[in-house]
Amino acid sequence: MQPPHVTPKKHFGQNFLVDSWCVEKIISAMEVGLEDCLLEIGPGLGALTLPLIDRFGENLKLAMVEVDPELVIFLKRKILDGKSFRILQKDFLKVTVGDLSVLFNLSKEKFRVFGNLPYNISSQILFKLLELRSLVVDQHLMLQKEVVDRIVAKTSTSQYGRLSVMLQAFYSVEKLLDFGPESFEPKPQVRSSLLRMVPQYSRSQKLKDFDTFSRIVSASFSMRRKMVRNSLSKYLVGEDFERADLISSVRPQDISPEKYITLSNIVFQKQIS
């Protein structure tokens, strides 16, 4: 599958998907319809792109963002070949709403995101997508298994932490499948997982200020083993925890995303009053 003139670049964190079974499982999990607008992050050699185009033809509403100029040339020549699909050569972390408005009619449609994300910047991409969540229907992303396990971790478990809270506050998250290193070229030293993320507005709409929320969550888990009355003493006093229906001796990993939203709203209200 990998042409001799396209070499994986370490500085881009490239591990190309080469397992056809894995590809089929990902596409099946996405349940793509012709009415969907799709945005692929890092199409690479087109492992997911080609089967989707083969299945739906030019009726497929597909756009791609790829940072590697060599891969953009490869995709345009070997896969797109004059077809109407759009590809933007840009670092996804620098993509703007203006860029996306060129790819999609944002006044009328939201888009679905999918991709095999580079391990070295996967968390940054997740937080970039968090900024764009109002434009997104759902996300199907291949990530390092360890990262996915942290994202979907339940309250009061060892893997539950800042990443769990920050993303579960805004999405319903579900790990769908695990894949071994042999599904990629070059083979990474870790396993990968497919993660489904669906924005949940009923929960996030209760949040009054994102920056305060992020600051409270970060402060809590910066002293994971301490009681929150110590880690959050700069922001909250005993009666504040009572208002949130929490005991002040609780530890960060025992607080749900909903309760973190409540605590951050209390802090924000104190700041503006």
N, C-alpha and C positions, 0 to 999 in steps of 0.2 A: 504493500500500500504506500510505503514511503518512497517517493522518487529520489534518485541519487543526488539531485542538485538542491534538495531542501534538507538541511541539517538542523536538528533541534538545537535551540540556543539556550544555554544555561541561564543567561542574564534575563531572559524572558520567562524562565521557569517552565519551559515547554516539555511536556510529556504527552506525545500524541496518542490518542485513542486508536487502537488497532484491532480490537476484539469485536467481531461482528455480532456475537451473542450479546455482549454488553451493549452495543449500539441498539439492537432490537429491543432489549429490555428498557432502555432509557426512552426510546421513542414510544413504546407501548404505554409506559407510565405517564407520558405527557398527554396522551389522548388528544392529539391535534385534530382540529377541524378546519375546514376551508374558511370559516368566518374569523379565525384567529389571526392576529398580527404577532409575528414572532421576532424576537431580537436575540441573536446568538452572540455571546461574548467569547471571543477567541475561537473562531471556527477551525483554526489549525489547517489540517490537510483535508478537511471536509468530511470527516468520519460520520458526523451527524447530519451535516448539510446535504450531502449527496442522496442518502436514502429518503430524506424528506422531499427533495426535489423530484426524485424518481417516483415517489408515491403520489404527489399532488401536482406535479408539473408547474407551469407558469401561473397557475391559479393560486399558488402558495404566496401568502403575504409575508415575506422574509427579508430581514435586514441583518447585517452583521457588523460587528466592531472588531477589528484586528489591528494590533499594534505593529506587527512585524511586516515591513514593506515587501520583503521577499515573498512572504506567504500571500499578501494581497495580490501580487502579480501572478502567483501560481493559481490562486482561486479564480481570478478574472479570466485567465487563459484556459485553464483546464476544466473548470467547473461551471462558472457563470456563462462564459462563451457567448456574450451578447444578450443573455437573458436579462429580464427586467429587475432582478433582485439587486438590492443596494448594499454596498460594503463601504464602511467608513474606516479609513486608516487613522487610528488614534488610540492613545492610551485610554482605556475605559475610565480610569480614575479622573481624567480630564474632560470627559464628555459632559456637555451642557444640555440643558433643556432645549436650547436653540438647535444643537446638533440633532437631537431626537426629533424635533419638529420637522426637520428636513426628511427624516426617514419615515415618519408616521404623521397622520393627521390627528394631532393630539387633542384637538377640539371635539373630535367625534369618537375617538377610539383609544383604548388602552392596549398595552402589549404584554405578551407573555415572554419571560426571559428564560433562556437555557444556555448551558455551556459547561465545558470541562475547564474549570478555573485553575490557573497556575497556583501551586501551593504557596509560593513565596509572598503573594499579595492577596490571598483569598479573603482574609479578614477585612482588608481595606476595601475590596470590591463589595463585600457584604454591607459595609457601612455606607458606601456610595449608593448602593441600591436602596438602602434604608431612606436616604434623602429623596429618592425618586419614587417611593412606594405608592404615592397617590396616582401614578401613571401606570402602575403594574397590576396585572391580573393575578399572576402567580410566577413562581420561579422553580425551575428544576435544574439543580446544580451538582456537578461532580466536585467533591472536595476531599481533602484528607480525612480519613475515618475518624481520627482523634478529634479533629475540629467539629465534625458532625455530631459526634457523641457528646461533646460539650454543649453544642447548640441545643440539642433535644433533651438534655439532662433534666431530671425531675428535681424539685425542691428537696433539700435535706440529703442529697447524695454528694459524693466526693467530686464529681465532675461538674456539678452545678456551680456556675460562677458568673462573672460579669457578662461574658458573651451570651450565656443562657438568658439572663435577665433582659439585656438590651434588645435581643431579637425576639424573644417570646412575648415581650410587651407589645410588639407590633405585628407579629405573624403567628399563625398556627404553623408548627413545624413538624415534619415527619421524615424519619429515615426510611427509605424504601428498599435499598439494596446495598450490599457490600461487594466490592470487586478487588481482586488481587493485583499485584504489580505486573503480572503477565498480560494484563489487558492494555498495557501502555508501552510505548517505545520512545525514549529509553525507559527501562523498568525503574520505577521509583523504589525507594527503600521502605515505603509505607503502603498500607492498604488504603483504598478509597471507598467512598460511599456516595450514593445518590440521595440528595436532600430535596424535599418538596417544601416550599414556603408560600403561604397564602396570606396576604395582608389582612389584618383583623382590625377594622376601624372602630368597632364598638368598645374595644378596650383602650386603644390609643387616643380616642377622642376625649377621654377623661383627663388626659395629661395636659397640664396648663403650660409647661415650659420644658422643652427638650433638654436644653443646656443644664438646667437644674437637676433634671432626672439623671442625666449622664454623670454629673458631678457627684450626686448622692450614691449612685451605684458604684462608681469607681472608688469613692472614699470607703464605702462599706467593705469591699473586697480587698482593699489595700491592707487591711488587717483582718484577714479571714477568720483567724482563730479567736479574735476578741469579740466581746459583746458589742452590739451596735451602740449602746449608750456611751461606749468609749470611742469607737471609730467615727461616730457621727456627733460627738459632743460639741463640735464647732457649729452644728446646725440645729440640733434638736435637744429638748429637755424632756424630763420624765412625762409630763402631761401631754406632750406631743405624741409620744408612743401610745398613750392611752387613747387619744383621739383616733389613732390609726388601728385601735384594737390589737395592739401588740404589747408584749412585755419587754421592757428595756434590756433584759438580760438575754434576749434572743440573739443568735449568731447570724451573720450575713446569709449563709447557705440555707437557712430555715425560713427565709422571707420570700413569699411568692412575688412574681412580677407585678401583680395587681397591688400588693401592699407597698412595693417600692414606688409605684405611681402615686399612691396615697401619701406616702412620706414626702416625696418630692413636691407634691402640691402644697403640703403644709409648710415646707421650707420656702417655696416660692411666694406663698401668701404672706408669710412673715417678712420677706424681703421687700415687698411692695407696700406693706401697710405702715 
